[in-house]
Each structure stands twice: as C-alpha cells, then as structure tokens.
Amino acid sequence: MEIILVLGIILALLFNFANGLNDAANSIATVVATRVMTPLQAVLMAACFNLIGPLLFTTAVAKTIGKGIVTPSFMTIEVFFIGLLVAVVWVFLTTFTGLPISATHALVGGLIGAAIGAGGLDACSWPSLSSVGTLFFYITASAIAGAFIFAYVARFMKEVNWKEYLGLGALFGCSLMIPFLMITGILPISGILAIVIFIAFSPILGLIAAYILSLVVIGLFKNSNPKKMNSLFNRLQVVSAAFYSINHGSNDAQNAMGAITGMLLAAGVLHEFAVPVWVILISCVAIALGTFSGGWHVVRTMAKKITNIRPYQGFCAETGGGIALTFITSFGIPVSTTHAISGAIMGVGATKGYAAVQWTVVRRIVTAWILTIPVTAVCAFAFYLIYKIFLI
C-alpha cells in the first residue's frame, strides 16, 4: 500500500508537469506571437507566476477533484492511480502532436472511468435528476431570452440578416445567465455537473470578456498613434500574461493537490480532506517546471494558427481569459484554462470579422475538447478492469 501511495504521488506530480507542459501555451502564446517577449523570457515568467497562483487562492478546486467526483466509499488509491495514469498518457500524447486539450478534463475523465470500473455507476457523485432538470429549465429560458434580445437589437439596428443573431443570442444568454444564477445561489450546482457545463461556458466567457475588452480598447485608442499604442500594450501585455499565469496556476495546479490529498485520505494518512502545505508546494513546483519546459508545438498552434494578433489584442485575450478563470476558480470548479484562453483568442480575432479566425483549426481543437473526457473515461475503465483481473 505504501509503495502504490508513493507511486501515486509521483504520478500526480508528473500529471502537473504534463499539465504545465501542455498549458504553457495558455499564458505565453500571445506574448510570443506578438514578439513582446522571447520564448525563454515568456516561459520563465509563466513558470514563476504559476508557482505563485495556488498560494493566493483557496484549495476549493482541489476539494472538487479529491472528493467531488468519486463517492467516498470508492475513493481508493487504485482509482486515483489509474485515473492519473490515463490522464498523463493522454496529455503527453496530445502535447507532442501539438493539440491544446484540457489536462483538467483528462483527469476528470480518468477518475470517472476508474471509479466506474471499481464500483459501477454508483461509484461517481452524479447530480440528481432534479438538479439536471432545474439546469435544463434555466438554460432553455436564458437561451430564449438571449435570442429574443439579440434579434430585437439587430432589427432595431436595421440589420438585414437579423435572424442570424438568434443562435448567437441564445449562446450568450446561457453563458451569462447560468453563472449569474450560480453567484446568487438560485442555481446551486457543483461537482461533475458544474465541470460538464463549464466545458461549454468557459470558452464562451473568455470570448465574451476578450471581445468586449477589445471593442473598448479599439474605441478608446482609435485615433492614437499606432507606434505609441503598440509600445503601450507591449508593456501592458507582460502584466496581462502574468495575470493569466497566476490564474492558470491557481486552477490547474490544484489538480495534483486534490489527487494527492485524496490518496492520503484513502490511505489513512489524513483523517479529513485538508490539503497539506507540502502538497501545495510540490504541486506548484511540478506545474511550474512543466511550464518552463515549454510545449512549443502547442504554443505554435495557439499563437499562430487560430488568428494573427497584435499587442493590444494579446492584452485583451490574456486579461479576458484571466477574468473568466478568476470567476470560475472562485466557485471551486476545475476548468480548462485551454478553453478559456482559446475562447479569448477567438474573441479578439472576431473583432476583425468572421474570416479573421481560422475556423478549421478551431474545429480541430473543439473536437479534442469533446473527446477528452469520454476517451480518458473509457481507457481508465478498461485499465481498471485489467487491474482487477490481475489482482484476482
């Protein structure tokens, strides 16, 4: 038992390292793309602020990973170990193929699959039917309201193709209303259900924040000298990249914290779910080292292939993505930082028109997002069944 616990802790740290390796692009892609910083300067800055991030926030995300996915009776070291193993393999595989995926969702899928292999569907903390029904009702209502508002405004502005705004309004309505209902406590959701809905909402929140911020910046600086504007936002972009790195570390570094604390609890080392300080520190160091190691294939995809960006757009993307992450992390929801920054980059690109965004690349990225949880869940389920066969 002690050996598998030690191996599990090492695997959790390897997962955080792989997380930093893949997600290095999240906080440095824009500063590299705009040539504000060299790649080496960018990864050093991101690694430092990834290290600081988790120390500034609570460990609510770690608690969701450690005890919000698997039911307490099935929280075993083996479940965490196999979930982590599958997640690590998936993250490394996608990193070296240059595909920005969600390491967080890889871990969530791995834990779900391993837990189901251990005890069937009852081994996971699924939401109640009433919670799902309430969520569906609010999503439907907010989508209808958003579609109506956008279409009405489009007609008022005498847009010929006002019907095209119906879908956009529905999407924005859901993405803004559901988080608002969560803030006010009207819609109390957490755990797996919160993770699943923010697969869709996190990139949209990043897109909305970056898009609005870009329009504000464009309006304020439309008559400014381009050289002075670039010089200003070159400096501001370093600040925004640091801000995003802090939020990246505060959310993603907690994945290993939750897994390690869950294993310590399962092994009887801890008697309650409280993340030890040493776990926080080694998890931070692991993700910082991963970020420092780079992940240049992913950086190339994020920085060059989605859309071409200028310094002010890089600032808006990082700030918008960081704002979205700050909001989501405050709820203790393990979310994809890749989703948030990808949506933010799309948002700044969309200010230049639909054609400015390379939608074929976006579709490839979205496909990876959709596949991550199912693929890792199926693999972890299969691995756990094989483990049980050899155990017997």
C-alpha positions in Angstrom: 0.0 0.0 0.0 2.8 2.4 0.9 4.6 1.7 -2.5 1.5 2.5 -4.5 0.9 5.6 -2.5 4.4 6.9 -3.2 4.0 6.0 -6.9 0.6 7.7 -7.0 2.1 10.9 -5.6 4.9 10.8 -8.2 2.3 10.2 -10.9 0.2 13.2 -9.7 3.3 15.4 -9.9 4.0 14.0 -13.3 0.5 14.9 -14.3 1.0 18.5 -13.1 4.3 18.6 -15.0 2.5 17.4 -18.2 -0.3 19.9 -17.5 2.2 22.8 -17.4 3.9 21.4 -20.5 0.6 21.4 -22.5 -0.8 24.6 -20.9 2.4 26.6 -21.3 0.8 28.0 -24.4 -2.1 29.3 -22.4 -0.3 32.2 -20.8 2.6 32.7 -23.2 1.2 32.1 -26.7 0.1 35.7 -27.2 3.3 37.4 -25.9 5.3 35.1 -28.1 3.1 35.7 -31.1 3.3 39.4 -30.8 7.1 39.3 -30.1 6.7 41.2 -26.8 8.8 38.5 -25.1 11.2 35.9 -26.3 10.1 32.3 -25.8 12.6 31.8 -23.0 11.6 35.0 -21.2 7.9 34.0 -21.6 8.2 30.6 -20.1 10.3 31.9 -17.2 7.7 34.5 -16.4 4.8 32.0 -16.7 6.6 29.4 -14.5 7.2 31.9 -11.7 3.6 33.1 -11.7 2.2 29.6 -12.0 4.1 28.9 -8.8 2.6 31.9 -7.0 -1.0 31.4 -8.2 -2.1 28.5 -6.0 -0.7 30.2 -2.9 -3.0 33.2 -3.4 -6.3 31.2 -3.8 -8.2 28.7 -1.6 -8.0 25.0 -2.3 -11.6 24.7 -3.4 -10.7 23.3 -6.8 -8.5 20.6 -5.1 -11.5 19.6 -3.0 -13.7 19.1 -6.1 -11.0 16.9 -7.7 -10.4 15.0 -4.5 -13.9 14.3 -3.2 -16.4 15.8 -5.6 -16.1 13.3 -8.4 -15.8 9.9 -6.7 -18.1 8.8 -3.9 -16.3 8.4 -0.6 -16.7 4.6 -0.4 -14.9 4.2 -3.7 -12.1 6.8 -3.1 -9.2 4.3 -3.2 -5.6 4.8 -4.1 -6.1 2.5 -7.1 -8.9 4.6 -8.5 -6.7 7.8 -8.3 -3.6 6.0 -9.6 -5.3 4.6 -12.7 -7.2 7.9 -13.3 -3.9 9.8 -13.2 -2.1 7.3 -15.3 -4.6 7.6 -18.2 -4.6 11.4 -17.9 -0.8 11.6 -18.0 -0.6 9.5 -21.2 -3.4 11.5 -22.9 -1.8 14.8 -22.0 1.7 13.8 -23.2 0.2 12.3 -26.4 -1.7 15.4 -27.3 1.1 17.8 -26.3 3.6 16.2 -28.7 1.1 16.2 -31.5 0.6 20.0 -30.9 -3.1 19.7 -29.8 -4.1 22.0 -27.0 -6.5 19.9 -24.8 -7.8 20.2 -21.3 -5.5 18.4 -18.8 -8.1 19.0 -16.2 -10.8 17.2 -18.1 -8.4 14.4 -18.9 -8.0 13.8 -15.1 -11.8 14.1 -14.6 -12.5 11.6 -17.3 -9.8 9.3 -15.9 -11.2 9.4 -12.4 -14.8 8.8 -13.6 -13.7 5.8 -15.7 -11.6 4.2 -12.9 -14.4 4.8 -10.4 -17.0 3.1 -12.6 -14.6 0.2 -13.1 -14.3 -0.1 -9.4 -17.9 0.0 -8.4 -20.2 0.7 -11.4 -22.1 3.9 -12.0 -22.8 4.4 -8.3 -19.1 5.0 -7.7 -19.4 8.5 -9.1 -21.0 11.5 -7.5 -23.6 12.1 -10.2 -26.0 15.1 -10.0 -29.6 14.4 -9.0 -32.3 14.4 -11.7 -33.9 17.4 -10.1 -30.6 19.4 -10.4 -30.3 18.4 -14.1 -34.0 19.3 -14.7 -33.6 22.7 -13.0 -30.4 23.4 -15.0 -32.1 22.4 -18.3 -35.1 24.8 -17.5 -32.8 27.8 -16.8 -30.6 27.0 -19.9 -33.8 26.9 -22.1 -35.2 30.1 -20.6 -32.0 32.1 -20.8 -31.4 30.9 -24.4 -34.8 32.0 -25.5 -34.4 35.4 -23.7 -30.9 35.9 -25.2 -32.1 35.0 -28.7 -35.0 37.4 -28.4 -32.9 40.3 -27.1 -30.2 39.9 -29.8 -32.7 39.6 -32.6 -34.6 42.6 -31.3 -31.5 44.7 -31.1 -30.4 43.6 -34.6 -33.8 44.5 -36.1 -33.6 47.9 -34.2 -30.2 48.5 -35.8 -31.8 47.6 -39.2 -29.7 44.5 -39.8 -30.9 42.7 -42.9 -29.9 39.3 -41.6 -31.2 39.7 -38.1 -32.3 36.1 -37.9 -28.6 35.1 -37.8 -28.4 36.7 -34.4 -30.8 34.2 -32.9 -28.3 31.4 -32.3 -25.6 33.9 -31.1 -28.1 35.4 -28.6 -29.1 32.0 -27.3 -25.5 31.1 -26.7 -24.6 34.3 -25.0 -27.8 34.2 -22.9 -26.9 30.8 -21.5 -23.3 31.7 -20.9 -24.1 34.8 -18.9 -27.3 33.8 -17.1 -26.2 30.4 -15.7 -23.1 31.8 -13.9 -25.2 34.7 -12.6 -27.7 32.3 -11.2 -24.8 30.4 -9.5 -23.5 33.6 -8.0 -26.8 34.5 -6.5 -27.4 30.9 -5.2 -30.5 30.4 -7.2 -28.8 27.5 -9.1 -26.7 25.6 -6.6 -24.7 23.2 -8.7 -21.2 21.7 -8.2 -19.1 18.6 -8.8 -19.4 16.7 -12.1 -22.4 18.8 -13.3 -20.5 22.1 -12.9 -17.5 20.7 -14.6 -19.5 19.5 -17.6 -21.5 22.7 -18.1 -18.3 24.8 -17.9 -16.8 22.8 -20.8 -19.1 24.9 -22.9 -19.3 28.1 -20.9 -15.6 28.7 -20.1 -14.5 29.4 -23.7 -17.6 31.5 -24.3 -17.0 33.5 -21.1 -13.4 34.0 -22.3 -14.6 35.0 -25.7 -17.2 37.5 -24.4 -14.7 39.1 -22.0 -12.0 39.5 -24.6 -14.4 40.6 -27.3 -15.9 43.4 -25.1 -12.5 44.5 -23.8 -11.2 44.6 -27.4 -14.1 46.8 -28.5 -13.5 49.2 -25.6 -9.7 49.4 -26.4 -10.5 50.0 -30.1 -12.9 52.8 -29.1 -10.5 54.4 -26.7 -7.5 54.3 -29.0 -9.0 54.6 -32.4 -7.2 58.0 -33.0 -4.0 57.1 -31.3 -0.6 56.8 -33.0 -0.1 53.1 -33.9 3.5 53.1 -32.7 2.7 54.6 -29.3 -0.2 52.3 -29.0 1.9 49.2 -29.7 4.6 50.4 -27.3 2.0 50.9 -24.5 0.4 47.5 -25.0 3.7 45.8 -25.3 4.3 46.7 -21.7 0.7 46.0 -20.6 0.8 42.6 -22.2 3.5 41.5 -19.8 1.2 42.4 -16.9 -1.8 40.6 -18.5 0.3 37.5 -19.2 1.4 37.4 -15.6 -2.2 37.9 -14.5 -3.3 34.9 -16.7 -0.4 32.8 -15.4 -1.5 33.3 -11.8 -5.0 32.2 -12.7 -3.7 29.2 -14.6 -1.6 28.1 -11.7 -4.4 28.7 -9.2 -6.8 26.4 -11.0 -4.7 23.8 -12.8 -2.1 23.3 -10.1 -4.8 22.2 -7.7 -5.5 19.1 -9.8 -2.5 17.3 -8.3 -3.3 18.7 -4.9 -6.7 17.2 -5.0 -5.5 13.8 -6.2 -2.6 13.6 -3.7 -4.8 14.6 -0.8 -7.5 12.1 -1.9 -4.9 9.3 -1.9 -3.5 10.4 1.5 -7.1 10.3 2.9 -7.7 6.9 1.3 -4.5 5.5 2.8 -5.4 6.7 6.3 -2.6 9.2 6.5 -5.1 12.0 6.7 -8.4 11.8 8.6 -10.1 14.7 6.8 -9.8 16.4 3.4 -7.5 19.2 4.1 -4.7 19.9 1.7 -1.3 19.9 3.5 1.1 22.8 2.8 3.8 20.5 1.4 1.3 19.1 -1.1 0.5 22.7 -2.2 4.2 23.5 -2.6 5.3 20.3 -4.6 2.2 20.7 -6.8 3.1 24.3 -7.6 6.7 23.4 -8.4 5.7 20.5 -10.7 3.4 22.6 -12.8 6.0 25.5 -12.9 8.7 23.0 -14.1 6.3 21.8 -16.8 5.6 25.3 -18.0 9.3 26.1 -18.0 9.9 23.0 -20.2 7.8 24.6 -22.9 5.4 22.7 -25.1 6.3 24.5 -28.2 4.1 22.6 -30.6 1.1 23.7 -28.6 2.4 27.3 -28.4 2.7 27.3 -32.2 -1.0 26.2 -32.6 -2.3 28.7 -30.1 -0.1 31.7 -31.1 -0.1 31.4 -34.8 -2.8 29.2 -36.2 -6.1 30.4 -34.6 -5.7 34.1 -35.6 -3.0 36.7 -36.1 -2.9 39.1 -33.2 -1.5 42.5 -32.3 -0.1 43.5 -28.8 -3.4 45.2 -27.8 -5.3 42.0 -28.8 -2.9 39.9 -26.9 -3.5 42.1 -23.8 -7.3 41.7 -24.3 -7.1 38.0 -24.7 -5.0 37.4 -21.6 -7.0 39.8 -19.5 -10.3 38.4 -20.7 -9.2 34.8 -20.2 -7.8 35.7 -16.8 -11.1 37.3 -15.7 -13.1 34.3 -16.7 -10.7 32.0 -14.8 -10.8 34.1 -11.7 -14.6 33.9 -11.7 -14.7 30.2 -12.3 -11.9 29.3 -9.8 -13.8 31.2 -7.0 -16.5 28.5 -7.3 -14.0 25.7 -6.9 -14.7 24.4 -10.4 -11.8 22.5 -12.1 -12.0 24.2 -15.6 -10.0 24.1 -18.7 -7.6 27.0 -18.9 -7.0 26.0 -22.5 -10.7 26.5 -23.2 -10.7 29.9 -21.6 -7.7 31.3 -23.5 -8.7 29.7 -26.8 -12.1 31.4 -26.5 -10.5 34.7 -25.6 -8.2 34.5 -28.7 -11.2 33.8 -30.8 -12.9 36.8 -29.2 -10.2 39.2 -30.2 -10.0 37.7 -33.6 -13.7 38.1 -34.1 -13.4 41.9 -33.8 -11.7 41.8 -37.2 -14.5 39.8 -38.7 -15.5 36.2 -39.1 -12.8 35.5 -41.7 -10.0 36.6 -39.4 -10.4 33.4 -37.3 -9.0 30.1 -38.7 -12.2 28.1 -38.0 -10.7 24.8 -39.4 -8.1 24.9 -36.6 -10.8 25.9 -34.1 -12.9 22.9 -35.1 -9.9 20.6 -34.6 -9.3 22.0 -31.1 -13.0 21.7 -30.2 -13.1 18.1 -31.4 -10.2 17.4 -28.9 -12.2 19.1 -26.1 -15.3 17.0 -26.8 -13.3 13.7 -27.0 -11.1 14.2 -23.9 -13.5 13.1 -21.1 -15.1 10.2 -23.0 -11.7 8.8 -24.3 -10.0 9.0 -20.9 -13.0 7.6 -19.1 -13.2 4.6 -21.4 -9.5 4.0 -21.2 -9.4 4.2 -17.4 -12.4 1.9 -17.1 -10.6 -0.7 -19.3 -7.4 -0.3 -17.3 -9.2 -0.8 -14.0 -10.9 -4.0 -15.3 -7.5 -5.3 -16.4 -6.1 -4.4 -12.9 -8.9 -6.3 -11.2 -8.3 -9.4 -13.4 -4.6 -9.4 -12.4 -5.4 -8.7 -8.8 -7.6 -11.7 -8.6 
